[in-house]
Amino acid sequence: MASEGGDRAVAAAQASADDLARITGIDTHDVAVVLGSGWAPAVDLLGDAHADASVSDVAGFAAPTVPGHAGRVLSIDAGGTRALVFVGRTHLYEGRGADAVVHPVRTAAAAGCRTVILTNGCGGLRPEWAPGTPVLVRDHINMTGQTPLHGATFVDLTDLYSPRLRALCREVDPTLDQGVYVQLPGPQYETPAEIHMLRTLGGDLVGMSTALEAIAAREAGLEILGISLVTNQAAGMSGQPISHEEVLEAGRNAAQRMGGLLGEVLRRM
């Protein structure tokens, strides 16, 4: 059911998509990629960039405020696949609301994308996943207490994270494992007791992004692939404190593998 807030969000996304078409010189794109914490170094391996702009130059966007989120948007040719790549994202804890968090996804849909790849840096809840391990998201638990949906908008989230795209990733890299991602609002990291609770609930990965974007992507009719990069073991598992610099360092160390994986998946699309 349509609502005033939902109509505003759709109109804002269309305005941003129109501005991106002007900036990039490309009317429509095929797939969108959102690069999360630690993933920025992988962008150079995705394909040939035909346009590279600051998101703050695009109508309806504001620059991210978090270190490691560059606030860029690129138009990339990945072997014939036109990819709209957002380097960095807005997080719920920045205080702009759920609509701002999912605005890039809605913009991608308005720009013609039928697929979105959501990446993140996260804490790993399984001891066998060392920092630098990529994991496919097979489902999520939204613990933010919020939704990007407006009004009586009932959206089925069964198979939210595409089995087809996960299978494609495992063709590229058969060693990839899968897990359930838990989104918390942040910005504080979790306590050991909270991690124990999340493991009991069935969580395998924990972070501060992705779930709300996936919900908005499903509402827009996009096929969704989620890939987490385990950047640290979750609180209480390693005996060491957690820092954002640790997250970024894990991303830098894994950039070659992450960029190669994403680039090959884009080309196969």
C-alpha positions as CSV (number, residue, x, y, z in Angstrom):
1,M,0.0,0.0,0.0
2,A,1.4,3.4,-1.0
3,S,2.2,6.0,1.6
4,E,3.4,9.6,1.5
5,G,6.8,8.7,3.0
6,G,7.2,5.8,0.5
7,D,6.3,8.1,-2.4
8,R,8.9,10.7,-1.3
9,A,11.5,8.0,-1.1
10,V,10.8,6.7,-4.6
11,A,10.8,10.2,-6.0
12,A,14.1,11.0,-4.3
13,A,15.7,7.8,-5.7
14,Q,14.5,8.7,-9.2
15,A,16.0,12.2,-8.9
16,S,19.3,10.7,-7.8
17,A,19.2,8.2,-10.7
18,D,18.6,10.9,-13.2
19,D,21.6,12.9,-11.8
20,L,23.8,9.8,-12.0
21,A,22.8,9.3,-15.6
22,R,23.9,12.9,-16.3
23,I,27.2,12.4,-14.3
24,T,28.2,9.0,-15.8
25,G,26.8,9.5,-19.3
26,I,25.0,6.1,-19.0
27,D,21.3,6.0,-18.9
28,T,20.9,2.5,-17.2
29,H,23.1,0.1,-15.3
30,D,22.7,-3.6,-14.8
31,V,24.0,-4.3,-11.2
32,A,24.8,-2.2,-8.2
33,V,27.6,-3.0,-5.7
34,V,27.8,-1.5,-2.2
35,L,31.3,-1.7,-0.8
36,G,31.3,-1.8,3.0
37,S,33.9,-1.3,5.7
38,G,37.3,-2.5,4.5
39,W,36.2,-3.3,1.0
40,A,37.3,0.0,-0.7
41,P,40.7,-1.3,-1.9
42,A,38.9,-4.0,-4.0
43,V,37.3,-1.5,-6.3
44,D,40.3,-1.3,-8.7
45,L,39.9,-5.0,-9.5
46,L,36.2,-4.9,-10.5
47,G,36.6,-3.6,-14.1
48,D,37.2,-0.4,-16.1
49,A,35.8,2.7,-14.5
50,H,34.2,5.2,-16.9
51,A,33.1,7.7,-14.3
52,D,34.1,8.4,-10.7
53,A,32.3,11.0,-8.6
54,S,31.8,12.0,-5.0
55,V,28.3,10.9,-3.8
56,S,27.9,14.4,-2.3
57,D,27.8,15.7,-5.9
58,V,24.7,13.5,-6.6
59,A,21.3,14.9,-5.8
60,G,19.9,13.3,-2.6
61,F,23.2,11.9,-1.2
62,A,25.3,13.1,1.7
63,A,28.9,12.1,2.2
64,P,29.5,9.2,4.7
65,T,31.0,10.2,8.0
66,V,32.8,7.0,8.9
67,P,36.5,6.4,8.2
68,G,37.0,3.8,5.5
69,H,33.8,4.8,3.6
70,A,35.1,7.0,0.8
71,G,31.8,8.3,-0.4
72,R,32.4,7.7,-4.1
73,V,30.2,6.3,-6.8
74,L,31.7,4.7,-9.9
75,S,30.3,3.5,-13.2
76,I,32.3,0.4,-14.1
77,D,32.3,-1.9,-17.2
78,A,32.9,-5.4,-15.9
79,G,33.2,-7.5,-19.0
80,G,30.0,-6.1,-20.5
81,T,28.2,-5.8,-17.2
82,R,27.4,-2.2,-16.3
83,A,28.0,-1.8,-12.6
84,L,27.1,1.1,-10.4
85,V,29.6,0.9,-7.5
86,F,29.1,2.8,-4.2
87,V,32.3,2.9,-2.2
88,G,31.0,3.4,1.3
89,R,27.5,3.7,2.8
90,T,25.4,5.6,5.3
91,H,24.8,3.7,8.6
92,L,21.8,3.9,10.8
93,Y,23.9,5.2,13.7
94,E,24.7,8.4,11.7
95,G,21.2,9.5,12.6
96,R,19.8,10.2,9.2
97,G,17.1,7.5,9.3
98,A,16.4,4.3,7.5
99,D,15.5,6.1,4.2
100,A,19.0,7.6,4.0
101,V,20.6,4.2,4.7
102,V,18.8,2.5,1.8
103,H,18.8,5.4,-0.6
104,P,21.7,4.0,-2.7
105,V,19.7,0.7,-3.2
106,R,16.6,2.6,-4.2
107,T,18.6,4.8,-6.5
108,A,20.2,1.7,-8.1
109,A,16.7,0.3,-8.8
110,A,15.7,3.6,-10.4
111,A,18.8,3.5,-12.5
112,G,17.8,0.2,-14.0
113,C,19.7,-2.2,-11.9
114,R,18.1,-5.6,-11.4
115,T,20.7,-7.0,-9.1
116,V,22.5,-5.6,-6.0
117,I,25.6,-6.9,-4.3
118,L,25.8,-5.9,-0.6
119,T,29.2,-6.3,1.1
120,N,30.3,-5.5,4.6
121,G,33.0,-6.0,7.1
122,C,31.8,-7.8,10.2
123,G,32.6,-9.8,13.3
124,G,32.7,-13.5,13.0
125,L,30.9,-15.7,15.4
126,R,32.5,-18.9,14.3
127,P,36.0,-19.6,15.6
128,E,37.1,-21.3,12.4
129,W,36.6,-18.0,10.4
130,A,39.8,-16.1,10.8
131,P,40.0,-12.4,9.9
132,G,40.1,-12.1,6.1
133,T,37.6,-14.9,5.5
134,P,34.8,-14.1,3.0
135,V,31.4,-15.5,3.8
136,L,28.2,-15.6,1.7
137,V,25.1,-14.3,3.5
138,R,22.3,-16.8,3.3
139,D,19.9,-15.1,5.7
140,H,19.8,-12.3,8.2
141,I,18.4,-11.3,11.6
142,N,17.4,-7.6,11.8
143,M,17.9,-6.4,15.3
144,T,17.8,-2.7,14.6
145,G,14.2,-2.3,15.6
146,Q,13.7,-0.4,12.3
147,T,12.6,-1.0,8.7
148,P,12.9,1.0,5.5
149,L,9.3,0.1,4.5
150,H,6.6,2.7,4.7
151,G,3.0,2.0,5.7
152,A,1.3,-1.3,5.2
153,T,3.9,-2.6,2.8
154,F,4.1,-6.4,3.2
155,V,7.3,-7.8,1.7
156,D,8.1,-11.5,1.6
157,L,11.7,-12.1,2.7
158,T,11.9,-15.8,1.9
159,D,15.1,-16.6,0.0
160,L,16.0,-12.9,0.4
161,Y,19.7,-13.6,-0.5
162,S,19.6,-15.2,-3.9
163,P,20.4,-19.0,-4.0
164,R,21.3,-18.6,-7.7
165,L,23.9,-15.9,-7.0
166,R,25.3,-17.8,-4.0
167,A,25.7,-20.8,-6.3
168,L,27.5,-18.6,-8.9
169,C,29.9,-17.4,-6.2
170,R,30.7,-20.9,-5.2
171,E,31.5,-21.7,-8.8
172,V,34.0,-19.0,-8.7
173,D,35.4,-19.9,-5.3
174,P,34.2,-23.4,-4.0
175,T,35.8,-22.7,-0.6
176,L,33.2,-20.0,0.3
177,D,31.2,-20.7,3.4
178,Q,27.7,-19.3,4.2
179,G,26.1,-17.9,7.3
180,V,23.4,-15.8,8.9
181,Y,24.2,-12.1,9.3
182,V,22.9,-10.1,12.3
183,Q,22.5,-6.3,11.9
184,L,22.6,-4.3,15.1
185,P,22.2,-0.5,15.2
186,G,25.7,0.4,16.6
187,P,27.9,2.3,16.8
188,Q,29.2,0.5,19.8
189,Y,30.6,-2.9,19.3
190,E,28.8,-5.8,21.0
191,T,29.4,-7.1,24.5
192,P,30.5,-10.7,25.0
193,A,27.1,-11.4,26.5
194,E,25.4,-10.0,23.4
195,I,27.6,-12.2,21.2
196,H,26.6,-15.3,23.3
197,M,22.9,-14.3,22.7
198,L,23.4,-13.9,19.0
199,R,25.1,-17.2,18.6
200,T,22.2,-18.8,20.6
201,L,19.7,-17.2,18.2
202,G,21.5,-18.6,15.2
203,G,23.7,-15.8,14.1
204,D,27.1,-16.4,12.4
205,L,28.1,-12.8,11.5
206,V,27.4,-9.5,13.2
207,G,27.7,-5.9,11.9
208,M,25.9,-2.6,11.5
209,S,24.7,-2.7,7.9
210,T,23.2,-4.7,5.1
211,A,19.9,-6.0,6.5
212,L,17.9,-2.8,6.0
213,E,19.4,-2.4,2.5
214,A,18.4,-6.0,1.6
215,I,14.8,-5.4,2.7
216,A,14.6,-2.2,0.5
217,A,16.2,-4.1,-2.4
218,R,13.6,-6.9,-2.1
219,E,10.8,-4.3,-2.0
220,A,12.2,-2.8,-5.3
221,G,12.3,-6.2,-6.9
222,L,16.1,-6.6,-7.0
223,E,18.0,-9.9,-6.8
224,I,20.3,-9.7,-3.8
225,L,23.8,-11.1,-3.1
226,G,25.3,-10.5,0.3
227,I,29.0,-11.1,1.0
228,S,30.6,-10.5,4.4
229,L,34.3,-10.1,5.1
230,V,35.1,-11.3,8.6
231,T,37.4,-8.6,9.8
232,N,37.7,-9.7,13.5
233,Q,36.5,-12.3,15.8
234,A,33.4,-11.1,17.8
235,A,33.7,-9.7,21.3
236,G,34.8,-12.2,23.9
237,M,36.1,-14.8,21.4
238,S,39.7,-13.7,21.0
239,G,40.4,-12.0,24.3
240,Q,41.4,-8.9,22.4
241,P,39.6,-5.5,22.1
242,I,37.9,-4.6,18.8
243,S,38.9,-1.5,16.8
244,H,37.7,0.1,13.6
245,E,41.3,0.2,12.4
246,E,41.4,-3.6,12.7
247,V,38.4,-3.8,10.4
248,L,40.1,-1.6,7.8
249,E,43.4,-3.5,8.0
250,A,41.7,-6.8,7.4
251,G,40.1,-5.3,4.3
252,R,43.4,-4.1,3.0
253,N,44.9,-7.5,3.5
254,A,42.1,-9.3,1.7
255,A,41.6,-6.7,-1.1
256,Q,43.1,-8.9,-3.9
257,R,40.9,-11.9,-3.1
258,M,37.8,-9.8,-2.6
259,G,38.2,-7.7,-5.7
260,G,39.0,-10.8,-7.8
261,L,35.9,-12.6,-6.5
262,L,33.6,-9.7,-7.1
263,G,35.1,-8.9,-10.5
264,E,34.6,-12.5,-11.7
265,V,31.1,-12.7,-10.4
266,L,30.2,-9.4,-12.2
267,R,31.7,-10.7,-15.4
268,R,29.7,-14.0,-15.2
269,M,26.5,-12.0,-14.6
